[in-house]
Amino acid sequence: METVLRGLSPEACLIYLNDKIIVGRDFEEQLNSLRKVLEKLKQANLKLNPAKCNLFRREVSYLGYIISAEGVRTDPRKVAAVKEWSQPRNVHELRSFLGLCTYYRRFVKGVSLIARPLHRLTDHKRPFVWSEECEVAFTSLKEALTSSPILSYPDPDKQFILDTDASHANVGAVLSQEIDGQERVIAYWRFIFAVGLRPFQKEAKRSNTNLTKVWSESEILSAFRSSLISYYERRKRT
């Protein structure tokens, strides 16, 4: 499908395998984008199943997300099962749950810290013992996933706000912008260092913190590269 629709701008059509989402800022732009897609499909002698087409919607379900003019949020149908997710009985079941958490990690602030006890439990060198700490983490993640906020779209014409924090153990960030007089979150990010790989751990404590902050900012900018690339106006808060 990417070959068939090659040449179309991402502002007109987004493609994932055989799923296509046609976008426009208003009705006329939507019609124009739809026309371009249909012309490409006609040239390739491809047909669409009308039963699987949703046209001119104010919001759509796409790849596990609900996308609307307000922003992006988790699809309630996809996360509904999380409420009834039973306690994992083995590493395989736990990894399935953590995989879902990873997919929606941008919606949950501090998801890596919350899930840390569960990730430790997937270590093949550890016995699988479900502790109270694991239960708290499991419950907290379920609550966070089923009550996640709407994340706003990045606006290249507005200043980005980057809140960061870093220590020898982990680094986190929140990317946001001021929209309509309110500061709105675009994405959350956090990374936890493996104990044996914590950067600069052999340096003096004061130097360790400073060097870690420098390294962390580089990683944060890399994580938010798709939003921040080419836009140099940003305000960093630490």
FENNOR-V392630 format. One record per run of one state. SS is the DSSP state (h for helix, s for strand, l for the rest). FROM is the first residue (numbers start at 0). LEN is the number of residues. If there is no record, write none. Layout:
ss:SS from:FROM len:LEN
ss:SS from:FROM len:LEN
This chain:
ss:l from:0 len:12
ss:s from:12 len:4
ss:l from:16 len:2
ss:s from:18 len:4
ss:l from:22 len:4
ss:h from:26 len:17
ss:l from:43 len:6
ss:h from:49 len:3
ss:l from:52 len:6
ss:s from:58 len:4
ss:l from:62 len:2
ss:s from:64 len:4
ss:l from:68 len:3
ss:s from:71 len:3
ss:l from:74 len:1
ss:h from:75 len:8
ss:l from:83 len:7
ss:h from:90 len:13
ss:l from:103 len:1
ss:h from:104 len:3
ss:l from:107 len:3
ss:h from:110 len:11
ss:l from:121 len:10
ss:h from:131 len:15
ss:l from:146 len:4
ss:s from:150 len:1
ss:l from:151 len:8
ss:s from:159 len:7
ss:l from:166 len:3
ss:s from:169 len:10
ss:l from:179 len:2
ss:s from:181 len:11
ss:l from:192 len:2
ss:h from:194 len:3
ss:l from:197 len:7
ss:h from:204 len:19
ss:l from:223 len:1
ss:h from:224 len:4
ss:l from:228 len:5
ss:s from:233 len:4
ss:l from:237 len:1
